[in-house]
Every structure is written in structure tokens, then in C-alpha cells.
């Protein structure tokens, strides 16, 4: 890890496993500070938009058996 510290030591300090640290490094390692902020902002916007859209998407379990042939036909046509 950076500055000669071991991954286990840094992970213990942050409360995450060394595997999580390596995953973070693989995902964010080459990013500059501004790029990292942009990625985090985009991820937050994505979460916000998903929460807005999710209530309008019908729950498949609540559709009922009367509509299943209709949705099956649509899936076959796609």
C-alpha cells in the first residue's frame, strides 16, 4: 500500500478488509481527486434517479396471473 504500510494495517484502521482495499484501488487507483469527486457525484445522482423511477416500475409479483400471457407474448416478440 501507499507509504509502505501494509494493507491489513490500513484496512484495520478503516474498518474494511484488505480485499476491499484492493478492490477500491483497482476501481479508483488511477483517478485524480477531481475525477474521483465526479464519479461519486454521478453515483449519487444515479441512486437518486433510481429511487425516483423505482416506485413507477410495477412489481412482477403483484401483476397477477391474468397478465402473464400478455407479458410472455411481449417477451417473445422482443
Backbone bond lengths (Angstrom), bond angles and torsions (degrees), N, CA, C in turn:
res aa  C-N    CA-C-N  psi(-1)  N-CA   C-N-CA  omega(-1)  CA-C   N-CA-C  phi
1 X - - - 1.445 - - 1.530 109.12 -
2 X 1.294 115.11 -179.73 1.452 120.84 -176.25 1.525 110.95 -67.39
3 X 1.325 116.23 146.13 1.468 124.44 177.20 1.527 112.23 61.56
4 X 1.327 117.49 25.17 1.455 121.16 175.15 1.513 115.38 75.68
5 X 1.306 117.97 6.79 1.469 120.48 179.16 1.518 109.63 -82.00
6 X 1.317 116.18 147.22 1.460 120.93 179.25 1.524 110.11 -79.41
7 X 1.335 114.57 150.76 1.458 120.66 -179.20 1.525 111.18 -61.33
8 X 1.327 117.19 -37.38 1.464 120.47 179.88 1.526 110.92 -61.80
9 X 1.343 116.06 -40.79 1.460 121.00 -179.14 1.528 111.26 -65.75
10 X 1.320 116.43 -46.60 1.464 121.06 179.92 1.526 109.81 -65.44
11 X 1.328 116.72 -42.34 1.457 120.87 179.06 1.513 112.27 -61.29
12 X 1.324 116.04 -42.87 1.464 120.33 178.60 1.521 110.04 -61.34
13 X 1.332 116.35 -40.94 1.460 121.04 -179.88 1.530 111.68 -64.24
14 X 1.343 116.49 -38.07 1.466 121.18 -178.68 1.519 113.44 -89.46
15 X 1.334 116.73 -13.07 1.460 120.11 -179.30 1.513 113.73 81.03
16 X 1.344 116.96 28.28 1.459 121.79 177.94 1.523 109.09 -130.98
17 X 1.321 116.60 165.78 1.458 120.37 179.82 1.528 110.18 -80.63
18 X 1.338 115.11 163.20 1.461 118.88 177.65 1.528 110.45 -65.89
19 X 1.323 116.76 -28.51 1.461 120.62 178.10 1.531 111.01 -65.96
20 X 1.332 116.04 -38.16 1.461 120.37 176.05 1.519 110.56 -64.06
21 X 1.328 116.83 -40.91 1.463 120.16 177.94 1.520 111.65 -61.22
22 X 1.331 116.76 -42.73 1.455 120.16 179.13 1.533 110.93 -66.07
23 X 1.334 117.12 -36.75 1.468 120.30 177.24 1.523 110.34 -65.58
24 X 1.327 116.71 -42.35 1.464 120.51 177.53 1.521 110.68 -62.63
25 X 1.333 116.37 -41.69 1.464 119.85 -179.65 1.531 110.44 -64.70
26 X 1.333 116.31 -39.39 1.465 119.49 178.03 1.525 111.20 -65.48
27 X 1.333 116.38 -37.47 1.461 120.49 -176.96 1.527 112.54 -79.36
28 X 1.329 116.50 -42.59 1.461 120.57 -171.70 1.527 114.20 -115.05
29 X 1.319 118.46 1.52 1.462 122.33 -171.80 1.515 115.60 -57.93
30 X 1.318 119.38 -39.05 1.452 121.50 -176.46 1.511 114.68 -91.34
31 X 1.305 117.52 4.61 1.468 120.43 -175.22 1.521 111.58 -88.17
32 X 1.315 114.91 143.57 1.456 120.88 171.49 1.523 108.48 -80.65
33 X 1.305 116.85 168.82 1.461 121.39 -177.54 1.533 111.89 -58.75
34 X 1.325 117.64 -42.43 1.466 121.04 179.41 1.526 111.59 -65.58
35 X 1.344 115.81 -39.45 1.464 120.04 178.32 1.522 111.19 -64.73
36 X 1.322 115.99 -40.91 1.457 120.69 179.86 1.524 110.56 -63.23
37 X 1.323 117.31 -41.95 1.462 120.87 178.02 1.527 110.05 -62.86
38 X 1.333 117.02 -40.16 1.464 120.87 179.67 1.529 110.62 -64.31
39 X 1.320 117.21 -42.29 1.469 121.07 178.43 1.523 109.92 -61.83
40 X 1.322 117.10 -45.84 1.464 120.19 179.87 1.522 111.34 -63.75
41 X 1.325 117.33 -40.00 1.470 120.79 177.65 1.531 111.09 -63.42
42 X 1.334 116.59 -41.73 1.466 120.27 179.22 1.523 111.49 -66.89
43 X 1.332 117.17 -38.79 1.462 120.00 177.58 1.528 111.14 -65.01
44 X 1.327 116.75 -38.87 1.463 120.82 177.66 1.526 110.65 -65.90
45 X 1.329 117.42 -42.48 1.460 120.93 177.92 1.528 110.74 -63.24
46 X 1.322 116.71 -39.16 1.464 121.06 178.18 1.527 110.59 -62.58
47 X 1.337 116.96 -44.51 1.477 120.40 177.24 1.521 110.97 -60.59
48 X 1.334 116.10 -42.51 1.468 120.58 -179.31 1.531 110.78 -63.97
49 X 1.326 116.89 -44.08 1.462 120.14 -179.45 1.524 111.36 -67.30
50 X 1.318 117.51 -38.31 1.462 120.21 177.55 1.518 110.92 -62.72
51 X 1.336 116.61 -38.10 1.465 119.10 179.64 1.529 111.20 -68.67
52 X 1.330 117.47 -27.26 1.457 120.42 176.82 1.526 111.37 -75.63
53 X 1.327 117.23 -36.29 1.461 122.36 -175.86 1.524 111.29 -82.67
54 X 1.310 117.80 -34.08 1.466 121.86 -173.56 1.528 114.14 -53.76
55 X 1.324 120.56 -43.23 1.473 118.75 179.86 1.529 114.00 -63.96
56 X 1.324 117.84 -24.32 1.463 119.96 -178.03 1.527 112.61 -86.54
57 X 1.325 118.41 -11.30 1.459 121.96 178.88 1.522 108.24 -85.44
58 X 1.331 117.99 124.37 1.468 119.22 -177.52 1.526 111.90 -66.94
59 X 1.303 114.23 145.78 1.455 120.83 176.39 1.519 108.17 -79.19
60 X 1.319 117.12 123.82 1.464 119.69 -176.48 1.527 111.98 -60.54
61 X 1.313 117.89 -33.64 1.450 120.82 -179.49 1.517 112.52 -69.67
62 X 1.324 116.86 -24.45 1.460 121.15 -177.44 1.524 112.52 -90.16
63 X 1.311 118.28 -4.94 1.463 121.02 -176.42 1.522 111.37 -68.42
64 X 1.301 116.80 -42.13 1.460 119.86 180.00 1.517 111.44 93.45
65 X 1.302 114.94 164.34 1.469 120.49 -174.42 1.521 112.54 -74.78
66 X 1.329 119.18 -21.33 1.463 120.35 -177.38 1.524 112.11 -66.65
67 X 1.333 118.80 -25.99 1.454 121.60 -178.85 1.524 113.10 -97.17
68 X 1.296 119.35 -8.66 1.459 121.62 -176.55 1.528 113.30 -58.74
69 X 1.338 120.95 -43.92 1.471 118.99 177.78 1.531 112.91 -60.36
70 X 1.315 116.96 -36.80 1.457 121.81 178.88 1.529 110.28 -61.87
71 X 1.350 116.48 -49.24 1.452 119.96 -178.71 1.538 111.01 -68.82
72 X 1.318 118.30 -31.98 1.440 121.64 176.71 1.536 109.79 -65.38
73 X 1.332 117.43 -42.33 1.460 121.61 178.67 1.528 110.89 -63.39
74 X 1.321 117.58 -41.05 1.460 121.27 178.60 1.515 109.96 -63.02
75 X 1.329 116.34 -43.54 1.462 120.59 -179.22 1.525 110.62 -63.10
76 X 1.345 118.03 -37.88 1.460 121.37 179.17 1.520 112.08 -68.37
77 X 1.324 116.56 -31.66 1.471 120.55 -179.38 1.527 112.30 -77.72
78 X 1.310 117.12 -21.82 1.464 120.49 -176.21 1.503 113.04 -75.88
